[in-house]
Amino acid sequence: MKYFLKYSFLFICIFCFLTAGNTQQKNKKNAKITASKKVGTSKKKKTVKSSKGKKKAKKSNSKKNNRVVRKKNTATLNIETADLSKLIITNNIATPKLDTIPEKEVSIISAFKPQLKNIAKLNFTKATNKIDTSTTVLNYQVPTQNLSFQYRPISLIPRSYKEKETSFPVNTTNLKLGFGNYNNQFFEATYNAVDNDKQSHAFEASFETSNGIQYLQQFNHKNFAYIGSLQLNENYTIQTEAFFQNTQRYRFGLVPDNSSLSLTDYAQPFTLFGTSIKWVNENSKNSLMNKLFNPTIKFENFKGLASTNNLWVEMFNPMSFTLKGTGKLNLDFSYNYNKYTHSNHANQSNSIFVIQPSIELNKWNATIKVGVNPSFTTKEFALFPVVQFSKKLNDTNYLLVANWQTILTNNNYASLSMVNPWIAAPTSLKITTQEKKELNLFVNASKNLQYNFGLSLNDYRNIPFFNRINNVAKSPFFGLQFQPIFEYRAITLEFVTAMRYQLSDQFIVKANAKYIQFNSIKENTHAWGILPLNFNGELSWYPSKKWSINGAMQYWSGASFENETNNAYDLNKAVVLNASFNYQLTTHLKAWAKGENLLDKKYQRWAEYPSLGVQLIAGIVYSFHK
């Protein structure tokens, strides 16, 4: 009973106090008082719930602070935070009564830091600024109509750098001279011009000679080339190319220094000339003529040993038609003709005509290409499948490519001599068929690093090997030669990889490697002359506008050959380092130097043909331009 009386008396006192407070508010019973519920203690700024971003709130339409704007049945009273605390302390006003109707609340989550406009910071004069060193979440009730947004995008970061392009002023003539050890001499002249009609012409002529260190190791090389672009009108351009190459070298493999034969008995001369014409259609209209006519025509003629002559002609015309939706129809076709004339053997000719119809679809964030390759060769007809699938893995920078195709190569004397310069004149030339099933993965690791690797299973028909010609009489011996051997069938497993790293537009590193494993060879015992492992690396560095430095490294494992007793053996592994630099002395004058085989290793790519030691050459380039 004692506690009941105490609690009852306390309840009556509270009731009387509240009744007195309500009496003071009778003249304002239609007014609504709004005030901030929560105020952040670390920063006196209006901030919407967000961790990042920048948003701005507008000032309310009231022109003066603490003014009561009266409307029908509604009124709003804005009270400064500092004045509100004074009124409560002096007991001139009771704690404001909040409206029972909830205000609209907008929660914004964005990737941009929020910040109020300076004009919206009115009435926060007594607040002290605090340096924002951490994320602070503040809650305010801001009318929706007073919100405005401003987008401030971040700076774009390139996914990859563009490789620095070697450029030179137009309408210039450059003369390049160089001298090095082994009596190495080099001369080159280039000229390029662009007229007012956008017709461009570029000429190049070069000559290089070297004596070498062994008897008959000398060589000389001549080259002439022209590249032109003729602009017919706004839509059509003709690109042309013409070249002439002549190489004179001598077979010095296994030849003693005291040989009494003349140089012509050991001569290994090659002459190659040709031209190509390409019709470029730059019209963006999707007309039938633009799709049917985009040809490229090439012509080459090669002269080698034993009065041999090889004529090679190719025509390629790509066509594609856009389908409804996401896809296109490809109807490419190509024709290749090869005629080979040998003084001691019957003449022969090979031809390949291939039509490549295929459908390419873009579905499920992937590209699917399906088609067939009807191929007409000199002696037979074959139908090969074409299947290609590529897909970028979700939320990654990985591109997966699977491919199944068949490649036909019309071998000619010129292409074989570029692989092995010491070959004898082929007795016959065949068409190589490569059925390739491969899987590749391309990775864009960052804006600096990209790399890829792939694995393929290959079925070759008539793949060319190169083996020594042995059992030659010693008296009329004219130097060691190699003979092209076309293996009837070979199955290989090949692994390829490549990498490109670019620190900036001034430093670039490239590398690639290839490993080939012969799982089956039908006729030969070894893959003569084929490198099992080959690795190449390149480095380009541009320290300043005047300097450019380049480096190269090559490693390979030795190929297999037969010795004089017809026993197989492998050559030693080899590592070759090369380097070069250019330095701009004046506007017209540039210095250059190049070093090859810097490790001074007399390696052998082909049996019994050792390379030179360190080769150094340096010179100047003079440019005639304004």
C-alpha positions in Angstrom: 0.0 0.0 0.0 2.9 2.3 0.8 4.4 1.8 -2.7 1.0 2.2 -4.4 0.5 5.7 -2.9 4.0 6.8 -4.0 3.6 5.6 -7.5 0.1 7.2 -7.7 1.4 10.5 -6.5 4.2 10.4 -9.1 1.8 9.6 -11.9 -0.5 12.6 -11.0 2.5 15.0 -11.0 3.6 13.8 -14.5 0.1 14.1 -15.8 -0.2 17.7 -14.5 3.1 18.7 -16.0 2.1 17.3 -19.4 -1.3 19.1 -19.2 0.4 22.4 -18.6 2.7 21.9 -21.5 -0.2 21.1 -23.8 -2.0 24.3 -22.8 0.9 26.4 -24.3 0.5 24.6 -27.6 -3.2 25.1 -28.1 -2.7 28.1 -30.4 -0.5 26.0 -32.6 -2.4 22.7 -32.7 -2.3 22.7 -36.5 1.4 23.2 -36.8 3.8 20.3 -37.5 7.3 20.4 -36.2 10.1 18.6 -38.0 13.6 18.4 -36.9 16.6 16.2 -37.5 16.5 12.9 -35.6 20.1 12.0 -35.8 23.0 14.3 -36.3 26.5 12.8 -37.1 29.1 13.8 -34.5 32.1 13.5 -36.8 31.0 15.8 -39.7 28.3 18.5 -40.0 27.2 17.7 -43.5 24.0 16.3 -44.8 24.9 12.8 -46.1 22.6 10.2 -47.5 23.2 6.5 -46.5 26.1 5.6 -48.8 29.7 4.5 -48.6 31.0 6.2 -51.7 29.7 8.7 -54.3 28.9 12.4 -54.6 25.3 13.6 -54.4 23.9 17.1 -53.7 20.8 18.2 -51.9 19.0 21.5 -52.7 18.1 24.1 -50.2 14.5 24.2 -49.3 12.3 26.9 -50.8 12.1 29.0 -47.6 13.9 32.4 -48.1 14.5 33.0 -44.4 15.6 30.7 -41.5 13.1 29.9 -38.7 10.2 31.4 -40.7 6.9 29.6 -40.4 5.3 28.9 -43.8 1.6 28.4 -43.4 -0.6 26.4 -45.8 -4.0 25.0 -45.5 -4.1 22.6 -42.6 -0.3 22.1 -42.8 2.7 24.1 -41.6 6.4 23.4 -41.4 8.8 24.9 -38.8 12.6 24.7 -39.5 14.6 25.0 -36.3 18.3 25.5 -36.2 20.0 22.8 -34.2 22.0 25.1 -32.0 18.9 27.3 -31.2 16.8 24.2 -30.4 19.2 23.1 -27.7 18.9 26.7 -26.2 15.1 26.6 -26.1 15.1 23.2 -24.3 17.6 24.4 -21.7 15.6 27.6 -20.9 12.4 25.6 -20.8 10.7 28.1 -23.2 9.6 25.3 -25.3 9.0 21.6 -24.9 10.7 18.9 -26.9 9.2 19.1 -30.4 6.5 16.6 -31.1 7.2 14.6 -34.3 4.6 14.2 -36.9 2.9 10.8 -36.7 2.9 10.5 -40.6 6.3 9.1 -41.6 8.4 11.2 -44.0 9.6 9.8 -47.3 13.0 8.3 -47.0 15.3 7.7 -49.9 18.3 5.3 -49.5 20.9 5.6 -52.2 23.8 3.2 -52.6 26.3 4.2 -55.3 29.9 4.0 -56.3 30.4 7.7 -55.9 31.2 9.8 -52.8 28.2 11.9 -51.6 28.7 15.6 -50.9 26.1 18.3 -50.3 26.2 21.6 -52.3 27.7 24.5 -50.4 24.4 26.3 -50.4 22.8 23.5 -48.5 25.1 23.9 -45.6 23.1 27.0 -44.4 22.5 27.2 -40.6 25.5 25.0 -39.8 27.6 28.0 -38.9 28.6 26.8 -35.5 29.7 23.4 -36.7 33.4 22.7 -37.0 34.7 21.0 -40.1 36.5 17.7 -39.7 38.9 16.2 -42.2 37.3 13.1 -43.7 39.7 10.3 -43.2 37.3 7.5 -43.0 33.9 6.5 -44.3 31.1 8.0 -42.1 27.4 7.1 -42.5 24.9 9.8 -41.5 21.1 9.5 -41.5 18.9 12.5 -42.6 15.4 13.0 -43.7 15.7 14.9 -47.0 12.6 15.5 -49.2 12.8 13.7 -52.4 12.1 16.7 -54.5 15.2 18.4 -53.0 17.6 15.7 -54.3 19.8 16.3 -57.3 22.6 14.1 -58.7 25.8 14.9 -60.3 27.9 12.2 -62.1 31.7 12.5 -61.9 33.3 9.6 -63.8 36.6 8.2 -62.8 39.6 8.5 -65.1 39.7 5.6 -67.6 42.6 3.1 -67.3 43.6 1.5 -70.6 43.4 -2.3 -70.7 46.5 -2.4 -72.9 49.0 0.0 -74.4 49.4 0.5 -78.1 52.7 -0.7 -79.4 55.0 2.1 -80.5 54.9 2.4 -84.2 58.0 3.1 -86.2 57.2 6.2 -88.2 59.1 8.4 -90.6 58.2 11.7 -92.3 56.5 11.4 -95.7 58.1 12.7 -98.9 61.6 11.7 -97.6 64.7 9.9 -98.9 66.8 7.9 -96.5 70.3 6.6 -97.2 71.7 4.0 -94.8 75.3 2.9 -94.7 77.0 0.4 -92.5 80.4 -1.4 -92.2 81.4 -4.3 -89.9 83.8 -7.2 -89.3 84.2 -10.0 -91.9 84.3 -7.2 -94.4 80.5 -6.8 -94.0 79.1 -3.9 -96.0 75.5 -2.7 -96.1 73.8 0.0 -98.3 70.1 0.9 -98.3 68.1 3.6 -100.0 64.4 4.3 -99.3 62.0 6.8 -100.7 58.3 7.4 -99.8 55.8 10.0 -101.0 52.2 10.9 -100.6 50.6 13.3 -103.1 47.5 15.5 -102.8 45.2 12.7 -104.1 46.3 10.4 -101.3 48.4 8.3 -103.7 51.3 6.8 -101.8 54.5 5.3 -103.1 57.4 3.7 -101.3 60.6 2.4 -102.8 63.4 0.4 -101.2 66.7 -0.8 -102.6 69.4 -2.6 -100.6 72.7 -4.4 -101.0 74.7 -6.4 -98.5 77.9 -8.5 -98.8 80.2 -10.4 -96.3 83.3 -12.5 -96.8 82.9 -14.7 -93.7 85.7 -16.6 -92.0 85.8 -19.9 -93.9 86.6 -20.6 -97.4 83.5 -20.1 -99.6 81.5 -18.6 -96.7 81.0 -15.3 -98.5 77.6 -14.1 -99.7 75.9 -11.1 -101.3 72.2 -10.2 -101.3 70.3 -7.7 -103.5 66.8 -6.5 -102.9 64.4 -4.1 -104.5 60.8 -3.5 -103.4 57.9 -1.2 -104.3 54.7 -0.7 -102.3 51.9 1.6 -103.7 48.4 2.6 -102.9 46.2 4.1 -105.6 43.0 5.8 -104.4 40.5 5.5 -107.2 37.7 7.2 -105.4 36.3 7.5 -101.9 35.3 3.8 -101.8 37.9 1.9 -103.8 41.7 1.6 -103.5 44.2 -0.6 -105.3 47.2 -1.7 -103.3 50.2 -3.0 -105.2 53.5 -4.6 -104.4 56.5 -5.6 -106.5 59.8 -7.1 -105.4 63.1 -8.5 -106.7 65.5 -10.6 -104.7 68.8 -12.1 -105.7 71.1 -14.1 -103.3 74.5 -15.4 -104.2 76.1 -17.8 -101.8 78.4 -20.8 -102.0 78.3 -24.3 -100.5 81.2 -24.4 -98.0 80.0 -27.4 -96.0 82.8 -30.0 -95.7 84.9 -28.2 -98.4 88.6 -28.0 -97.7 90.4 -24.6 -98.0 92.8 -26.0 -100.7 90.1 -26.9 -103.2 91.2 -26.2 -106.8 87.7 -25.9 -108.2 86.3 -22.6 -109.3 83.6 -20.6 -107.4 81.0 -21.3 -109.9 81.1 -25.0 -109.1 80.0 -24.3 -105.5 77.5 -21.5 -106.4 74.1 -21.6 -104.8 72.2 -18.8 -106.6 68.6 -17.9 -106.0 66.5 -15.3 -107.8 62.9 -14.5 -106.8 60.6 -11.8 -108.2 56.9 -11.2 -108.0 54.0 -8.8 -107.6 50.6 -8.7 -106.0 47.5 -6.6 -106.5 44.7 -6.2 -103.9 41.4 -4.5 -104.4 40.3 -2.7 -101.2 36.6 -1.9 -100.9 36.0 0.7 -98.2 32.3 1.3 -98.9 30.3 0.8 -95.8 27.1 0.0 -97.8 25.9 -3.5 -97.6 25.6 -4.0 -101.4 26.0 -7.2 -103.2 28.9 -5.9 -105.4 30.9 -4.9 -102.4 30.6 -8.5 -101.0 31.4 -10.4 -104.1 34.4 -8.6 -105.4 37.4 -8.2 -102.9 40.2 -10.1 -104.7 43.9 -10.4 -104.0 46.1 -11.8 -106.8 49.8 -12.8 -106.3 52.4 -13.9 -108.8 56.0 -15.2 -108.1 58.7 -16.7 -110.2 61.8 -18.4 -108.8 65.0 -19.5 -110.5 67.3 -21.9 -108.7 69.9 -24.6 -109.4 70.1 -26.9 -112.5 68.2 -24.3 -114.6 65.1 -24.9 -112.6 62.2 -22.5 -112.8 59.1 -22.3 -110.5 56.0 -20.3 -111.4 53.5 -19.7 -108.6 50.1 -17.9 -108.9 47.4 -17.4 -106.2 44.0 -15.7 -106.1 42.0 -15.2 -102.9 38.5 -13.6 -102.7 36.7 -13.3 -99.3 32.9 -13.0 -99.2 30.5 -12.6 -96.2 26.8 -11.9 -95.9 25.2 -10.7 -92.7 22.3 -12.8 -91.6 19.2 -11.7 -89.6 20.1 -11.6 -86.0 23.6 -12.2 -84.9 25.5 -14.1 -87.6 26.9 -14.1 -91.1 27.5 -16.4 -94.0 31.0 -16.8 -95.4 31.7 -17.9 -99.0 35.4 -17.5 -99.4 37.3 -19.2 -102.2 41.0 -19.4 -103.2 42.9 -20.8 -106.2 46.6 -21.7 -106.2 48.7 -22.9 -109.2 52.3 -24.1 -109.1 54.3 -25.0 -112.2 57.8 -26.5 -111.7 60.3 -27.0 -114.5 63.5 -29.1 -114.1 66.1 -29.7 -116.8 66.8 -33.3 -115.7 63.3 -34.3 -114.7 59.8 -34.1 -116.2 57.9 -30.9 -115.7 55.1 -31.0 -113.2 52.2 -28.7 -112.0 50.0 -28.7 -108.9 46.8 -26.7 -108.3 44.5 -26.2 -105.4 40.9 -24.8 -105.6 39.1 -24.4 -102.3 35.6 -23.1 -101.5 35.0 -22.3 -97.9 31.3 -22.0 -97.1 30.5 -21.6 -93.4 27.9 -20.1 -91.1 29.1 -18.0 -88.1 26.7 -17.4 -85.2 27.1 -15.3 -82.1 25.0 -17.0 -79.4 25.4 -17.4 -75.6 28.2 -15.0 -75.4 30.2 -17.2 -77.8 31.1 -17.5 -81.5 30.3 -20.7 -83.4 31.5 -21.3 -86.9 30.5 -24.5 -88.8 31.2 -25.3 -92.4 32.9 -27.5 -95.0 35.9 -27.0 -97.3 35.4 -28.7 -100.7 38.9 -29.0 -102.1 39.9 -29.8 -105.7 43.6 -30.6 -106.1 45.4 -31.9 -109.2 44.6 -35.5 -108.6 41.7 -35.8 -106.2 38.7 -34.2 -104.5 38.2 -34.0 -100.8 35.7 -32.6 -98.4 37.1 -31.3 -95.1 35.0 -30.1 -92.0 35.4 -26.7 -90.5 34.4 -26.3 -86.8 35.4 -23.4 -84.6 34.1 -22.4 -81.2 35.3 -19.4 -79.1 33.9 -18.2 -75.8 34.9 -15.7 -73.3 34.5 -17.2 -69.8 32.1 -15.2 -67.6 33.5 -12.6 -65.3 37.1 -13.3 -66.5 39.6 -12.2 -69.0 40.0 -15.7 -70.5 39.1 -16.5 -74.1 38.8 -20.2 -75.0 39.1 -21.2 -78.7 38.6 -24.7 -80.1 39.3 -25.3 -83.7 39.2 -28.2 -86.2 40.3 -27.4 -89.7 42.4 -28.7 -92.6 45.2 -26.6 -94.2 46.5 -27.3 -97.8 49.9 -26.0 -98.8 51.1 -25.9 -102.4 54.9 -26.3 -101.8 57.2 -24.5 -104.2 61.0 -24.2 -104.6 61.1 -20.7 -103.2 59.4 -21.5 -99.9 61.6 -24.6 -99.3 64.8 -22.6 -100.0 63.8 -20.0 -97.4 63.6 -22.8 -94.8 66.9 -24.4 -95.9 69.2 -22.4 -98.1 71.5 -25.3 -98.9 69.0 -27.6 -100.6 69.5 -29.2 -104.0 66.9 -28.7 -106.7 63.9 -30.8 -105.8 63.1 -33.7 -108.0 59.4 -33.3 -107.3 57.0 -31.0 -105.4 53.9 -32.1 -103.5 50.9 -30.7 -101.8 51.0 -30.8 -97.9 47.8 -31.6 -96.1 47.6 -30.7 -92.4 44.5 -31.8 -90.4 44.6 -29.7 -87.2 42.6 -30.1 -84.0 43.6 -27.5 -81.5 42.6 -25.9 -78.2 43.9 -22.4 -77.2 43.4 -20.2 -74.2 44.1 -16.5 -74.4 44.5 -14.6 -71.2 44.4 -10.8 -70.8 46.0 -10.7 -67.4 46.2 -6.9 -67.2 46.8 -3.8 -69.3 50.5 -4.8 -69.2 50.5 -8.6 -69.7 48.8 -10.8 -72.2 49.7 -14.4 -72.9 48.2 -17.5 -74.6 49.0 -21.2 -74.9 47.5 -24.0 -77.0 47.7 -27.7 -77.7 47.1 -29.3 -81.1 46.9 -32.7 -82.6 48.1 -32.7 -86.3 47.8 -35.3 -89.0 50.3 -34.4 -91.8 50.4 -35.8 -95.4 53.5 -35.0 -97.4 55.2 -32.9 -94.8 58.7 -31.8 -96.0 61.8 -33.0 -94.2 65.4 -32.1 -95.0 68.2 -34.6 -94.8 71.9 -34.7 -96.0 72.8 -36.0 -99.4 75.5 -38.7 -98.6 77.4 -41.2 -100.7 78.8 -38.6 -103.0 82.1 -39.2 -104.8 85.0 -37.2 -103.2 86.6 -36.1 -106.5 83.8 -34.1 -107.9 82.5 -33.0 -104.5 80.9 -29.6 -104.8 79.9 -29.0 -101.2 77.3 -30.6 -98.9 73.6 -30.3 -99.9 70.3 -31.3 -98.5 67.4 -33.0 -100.2 63.7 -32.3 -99.6 61.9 -35.4 -98.5 58.1 -35.5 -98.4 57.0 -37.8 -95.6 53.8 -39.7 -96.6 52.2 -39.4 -93.2 53.2 -38.1 -89.8 51.1 -37.5 -86.6 52.4 -34.9 -84.2 51.5 -33.3 -80.9 52.3 -29.6 -80.8 52.4 -27.1 -77.9 52.6 -23.4 -78.6 52.7 -20.4 -76.3 53.2 -16.7 -76.6 53.6 -13.7 -74.2 53.5 -10.0 -74.6 54.4 -7.6 -71.8 54.4 -3.8 -72.2 55.3 -1.7 -69.2 54.5 1.5 -71.1 54.6 2.7 -74.6 58.4 2.7 -74.3 59.1 -0.8 -73.2 57.8 -4.0 -74.9 58.8 -7.6 -74.4 57.5 -10.4 -76.7 58.2 -14.1 -76.5 56.9 -17.3 -78.2 57.8 -21.0 -78.1 56.9 -24.1 -80.0 57.4 -27.7 -79.1 56.6 -30.5 -81.6 56.6 -34.2 -80.8 56.3 -36.8 -83.6 54.2 -39.7 -82.4 54.1 -41.5 -85.7 56.2 -41.4 -88.9 55.1 -43.7 -91.7 58.3 -44.0 -93.9 61.3 -42.1 -92.4 62.9 -43.0 -89.1 63.3 -39.4 -87.9 61.9 -36.0 -88.6 65.0 -34.9 -90.5 65.8 -31.2 -90.1 62.8 -30.3 -87.9 63.5 -28.5 -84.6 61.8 -30.2 -81.7 61.9 -27.0 -79.5 62.2 -23.4 -80.7 62.0 -20.3 -78.4 62.2 -16.7 -79.6 62.2 -13.5 -77.5 62.2 -9.8 -78.5 62.7 -6.6 -76.5 62.1 -3.0 -77.6 63.0 -0.1 -75.5 62.6 3.6 -76.2 64.4 5.5 -73.4 63.8 8.9 -75.1 62.8 10.4 -78.4 66.4 10.0 -79.6 67.1 6.5 -78.4 65.7 3.1 -79.5 67.2 -0.2 -78.3 66.2 -3.7 -79.5 67.3 -7.1 -78.4 66.5 -10.7 -79.5 67.2 -14.1 -78.1 66.7 -17.5 -79.8 67.1 -21.0 -78.4 66.5 -24.3 -80.1 67.3 -28.0 -79.6 69.3 -29.7 -82.3 67.6 -31.3 -85.3 68.2 -34.9 -86.5 70.4 -35.7 -89.5 72.3 -38.7 -90.9 76.1 -38.8 -91.0 78.3 -40.1 -93.7 77.7 -43.7 -92.6 73.9 -43.2 -92.6 73.6 -43.2 -88.8 71.2 -40.7 -87.2 72.5 -38.1 -84.8 71.3 -34.8 -83.3 73.0 -31.4 -83.5 73.9 -29.5 -80.3 71.5 -27.0 -78.7 72.1 -23.4 -79.5 71.5 -20.0 -77.9 71.8 -16.9 -80.0 71.7 -13.3 -78.7 71.3 -10.2 -81.0 71.1 -6.5 -80.2 70.8 -3.2 -82.1 70.3 0.5 -81.3 69.5 3.8 -83.1 70.4 7.3 -81.9 69.1 10.5 -83.4 72.2 12.8 -83.8 70.5 15.7 -85.6 67.2 16.2 -87.5 68.7 14.6 -90.6 71.4 12.3 -89.2 71.0 9.1 -87.2 73.6 6.6 -85.9 72.9 2.8 -85.7 74.7 -0.3 -84.8 73.9 -4.1 -84.7 75.5 -7.1 -83.1 74.7 -10.7 -83.9 75.7 -13.9 -82.1 77.0 -11.9 -79.1 77.8 -15.1 -77.2 80.4 -16.0 -79.9 79.1 -19.5 -80.4 79.6 -21.2 -83.7 76.3 -23.0 -83.7 74.9 -25.2 -86.5 71.3 -24.9 -87.6 72.1 -27.2 -90.6 74.7 -30.0 -90.3 78.3 -29.0 -91.3 77.4 -25.4 -91.9 78.8 -23.5 -88.8 77.8 -19.9 -88.3 80.1 -17.0 -87.8 81.2 -15.7 -84.4 80.3 -12.3 -83.1 79.2 -10.1 -86.0 79.3 -6.3 -85.5 78.2 -3.6 -87.9 77.5 0.1 -87.5 76.8 3.1 -89.6 74.7 6.2 -90.2 71.3 7.1 -91.8 70.9 10.4 -93.5 67.4 11.7 -94.3 66.6 14.2 -97.0 63.4 16.0 -95.8 62.3 19.4 -94.7 
